[in-house]
Amino acid sequence: MVMPAHVAELCPQCGADVRASGTRCESCGFYLPAAPAPRTGPPMARPLAPKDDSQRTTVAVLSIGAFVVLGLVVAGLLIGLREPVEVAKPPAVAAPTASASAGPSRLEPSSLFAEAKKQASAWHGDAVLVSVAVSAVDAGGVAPDGSVEFVYARPSTQRFTGGADTGSERLLLRSSAGGLTKSEQRAAKALVAPEPNCLFEDAWNAAQRAGAAADGRLRLRYGWSDKHARPVWEVQSADGETLKRLDGVSCSILTR
């Protein structure tokens, strides 16, 4: 218990002056309470009241919300004001139609030759070529009403080279509606003609350069020639007259 300064100078028991008495009242012997030591250090700072940050947090949240809303409003205005962009559509591609002026398709003897060899091999494993005949030839090749005929035979011996004899059995392959129809027959022996190195298109172009008239009534025939000892292409007129002969290997014009 801390006594006030004026009280601490008097004995609480008898009221005598105890400033010089020490720990007991000299008058009545009452034990005096100890006086508090005087404060010697600097005065303690008064603790500050904690700051209330709730108001500052509320202001910050409201500010951020206002910026977000403003951004959304501005974005909406920009989208609304933007003009729609039209995407260019690719041009429509018209479906191919048959031209009214386009004529019927032409035969291509060189393309048919592959199919002819396939059918001949199925007919006989060692079938050999005897001749190729192309009719109704004009400046563009085989006329729409023209035809192509391949003749194959069975070999009579083991010799399959050009000029060798063939057997009497024949396989005729004739163009029909873009394909080939086949028939068999027996005939006199013929001579083997090796597959042409000078194709029909090349032979016909060389014949036209040499002056063959492309009037649509010509006929080209390929086969072995004993006279020239080689395969030849013959350009013939409608009545069978031979107009030009070409080497079946090099497409060169034969003059004898």
C-alpha positions in Angstrom: 0.0 0.0 0.0 1.4 3.3 -1.1 0.7 6.2 1.2 0.2 9.8 0.1 3.2 12.0 0.7 1.6 14.0 3.5 0.3 10.8 5.2 3.7 9.0 4.9 5.2 11.8 7.1 2.9 10.9 10.1 2.5 7.6 11.9 -0.7 5.9 10.9 -1.1 4.6 14.5 -0.5 7.7 16.6 -0.1 10.5 14.2 3.5 11.4 15.4 6.1 12.8 13.0 7.9 9.8 11.6 10.2 11.4 9.1 13.2 10.6 11.2 11.9 7.4 12.8 13.1 4.8 10.2 11.0 1.7 10.1 9.2 2.1 13.6 7.4 5.0 15.0 9.5 6.4 17.9 6.3 7.3 19.7 4.3 4.1 19.7 6.6 1.6 18.0 4.2 1.0 15.0 6.0 -0.6 12.1 5.9 1.9 9.3 5.2 0.7 5.7 8.1 1.0 3.3 7.9 4.1 1.0 8.1 3.4 -2.7 11.5 4.1 -4.3 11.5 7.3 -6.2 11.4 6.9 -10.0 14.8 7.7 -11.5 14.3 6.8 -15.2 12.6 8.8 -17.9 8.8 8.6 -18.0 7.4 5.7 -19.9 5.8 6.6 -23.1 2.1 6.1 -23.2 1.2 3.2 -25.5 -0.5 4.3 -28.7 -3.9 3.1 -29.5 -3.9 0.5 -32.4 -4.9 2.0 -35.7 -8.1 1.0 -37.3 -7.3 -0.2 -40.9 -10.8 -1.4 -41.7 -11.7 2.0 -43.2 -8.6 2.0 -45.5 -9.3 -1.6 -46.7 -12.9 -0.7 -47.5 -11.7 2.3 -49.6 -9.2 0.1 -51.5 -11.8 -2.6 -52.3 -14.3 0.0 -53.5 -11.7 1.7 -55.7 -10.7 -1.7 -57.4 -14.4 -2.5 -57.9 -15.0 0.9 -59.5 -12.1 0.3 -62.0 -13.3 -3.1 -62.9 -16.8 -1.8 -63.6 -15.4 1.1 -65.6 -13.3 -1.3 -67.7 -16.3 -3.5 -68.5 -18.3 -0.5 -69.5 -15.6 0.8 -71.9 -15.1 -2.7 -73.4 -18.9 -3.0 -74.0 -18.9 0.3 -75.8 -16.0 -0.6 -78.0 -17.6 -3.9 -79.0 -20.9 -2.2 -79.7 -19.3 0.5 -81.9 -17.1 -1.9 -83.9 -18.4 -2.5 -87.4 -19.0 -6.2 -88.3 -16.2 -7.6 -90.6 -17.5 -9.6 -93.5 -15.5 -12.8 -94.1 -14.9 -13.2 -97.8 -16.3 -16.4 -99.0 -14.3 -18.5 -101.5 -15.7 -18.3 -105.0 -17.9 -21.2 -105.8 -16.4 -23.7 -108.2 -18.7 -24.7 -110.8 -19.0 -28.5 -111.3 -17.5 -29.6 -114.6 -20.0 -30.1 -117.3 -19.7 -31.7 -120.6 -19.2 -29.2 -123.3 -21.8 -29.2 -126.0 -19.1 -28.8 -128.6 -16.9 -31.6 -127.2 -17.0 -34.7 -129.3 -16.8 -38.3 -128.3 -13.5 -39.5 -126.7 -10.8 -40.8 -128.9 -9.0 -44.1 -128.6 -5.4 -44.2 -127.5 -3.7 -47.2 -129.0 -0.6 -47.0 -126.8 -2.9 -47.0 -123.7 -4.8 -50.0 -124.9 -1.6 -51.9 -125.6 -1.0 -52.5 -121.9 -4.4 -54.1 -121.5 -3.9 -56.2 -124.7 -0.7 -57.6 -123.4 -2.4 -58.5 -120.1 -5.2 -60.4 -121.9 -2.8 -62.1 -124.3 -0.7 -63.4 -121.4 -3.8 -64.8 -119.7 -4.7 -66.5 -123.0 -1.2 -68.1 -123.3 1.8 -67.5 -121.1 4.1 -67.2 -124.2 1.7 -65.4 -126.5 3.6 -63.3 -129.1 2.5 -60.2 -131.0 1.7 -60.5 -134.7 0.3 -57.2 -135.7 -1.4 -53.9 -134.6 -4.0 -52.3 -137.0 -5.4 -48.8 -136.4 -8.2 -47.5 -138.7 -9.9 -44.1 -139.3 -6.8 -42.0 -138.5 -7.0 -38.2 -138.8 -4.8 -35.3 -137.8 -5.7 -35.8 -134.1 -5.0 -39.6 -134.1 -7.7 -42.2 -134.1 -11.1 -40.7 -135.2 -14.0 -41.2 -132.8 -15.4 -43.9 -135.1 -12.0 -45.6 -135.6 -10.8 -48.8 -134.1 -7.7 -50.6 -132.8 -7.0 -54.3 -133.3 -4.2 -56.4 -131.7 -3.4 -59.9 -133.0 -1.5 -62.4 -130.9 -0.5 -66.0 -131.7 1.0 -68.9 -129.9 4.6 -69.5 -130.8 5.5 -72.6 -132.9 9.0 -73.0 -131.5 11.1 -71.8 -128.6 12.3 -68.9 -130.7 10.3 -65.7 -129.9 12.4 -63.1 -131.7 11.2 -60.9 -134.5 10.6 -62.7 -137.7 10.1 -66.2 -136.1 7.2 -68.3 -137.2 4.1 -68.5 -135.1 1.5 -71.2 -134.6 -1.9 -71.2 -136.3 -3.9 -70.2 -133.2 -4.8 -66.5 -132.9 -6.2 -64.2 -130.3 -7.9 -61.1 -131.7 -8.4 -58.1 -129.4 -10.5 -55.3 -130.8 -11.4 -52.0 -129.2 -15.0 -51.5 -128.0 -16.4 -48.8 -125.8 -13.0 -47.9 -124.4 -12.2 -51.6 -123.6 -11.2 -54.7 -125.6 -13.3 -57.6 -126.8 -11.5 -60.8 -127.7 -12.1 -63.7 -130.1 -10.1 -66.7 -131.2 -9.5 -68.1 -134.6 -7.1 -70.3 -136.6 -5.1 -68.9 -139.5 -2.0 -69.6 -141.5 1.4 -69.2 -139.8 2.6 -65.6 -139.3 5.7 -63.9 -138.2 6.5 -62.6 -134.7 6.6 -58.8 -134.4 8.5 -57.5 -131.3 6.7 -55.0 -129.2 6.9 -51.6 -131.0 9.6 -49.2 -129.7 8.1 -46.6 -132.0 4.6 -46.1 -130.6 1.6 -45.4 -132.7 1.5 -41.7 -131.8 5.2 -41.2 -132.6 4.8 -43.1 -135.9 1.8 -41.1 -137.0 3.4 -37.7 -136.2 6.5 -38.7 -138.2 4.3 -39.8 -141.1 2.5 -36.4 -141.1 5.8 -34.6 -141.1 6.8 -36.7 -144.1 3.6 -35.6 -146.0 1.0 -38.2 -145.1 -2.5 -36.7 -145.7 -4.6 -36.7 -142.5 -8.0 -37.0 -144.1 -9.5 -39.5 -141.6 -9.5 -42.4 -144.1 -6.0 -43.6 -143.5 -5.0 -46.9 -141.8 -1.8 -47.7 -139.9 -0.6 -51.3 -139.5 2.4 -52.6 -137.5 4.0 -55.9 -138.2 7.2 -57.7 -139.3 8.6 -57.0 -142.8 10.8 -59.6 -144.4 11.8 -57.1 -147.0 13.3 -54.7 -144.4 14.1 -57.5 -141.9 12.6 -55.4 -139.1 9.2 -54.4 -137.7 7.6 -51.5 -139.6 4.6 -49.2 -139.5 2.8 -48.9 -142.8 0.6 -45.9 -143.6 -2.1 -47.2 -146.0 -4.9 -45.5 -147.9 -8.6 -46.6 -147.6 -8.1 -49.0 -150.5 -5.0 -50.6 -149.0 -2.3 -48.8 -150.9 0.9 -48.3 -148.8 1.8 -44.6 -148.7 4.6 -44.5 -146.2 6.7 -47.0 -144.3 8.4 -46.3 -140.9 11.0 -48.1 -138.9 9.1 -49.7 -135.9 12.2 -49.1 -133.7 13.3 -45.5 -134.6 10.2 -44.1 -136.3 12.4 -43.0 -139.3 10.9 -43.1 -142.8 12.0 -46.1 -144.9 12.5 -45.1 -148.5 13.2 -48.5 -150.1 
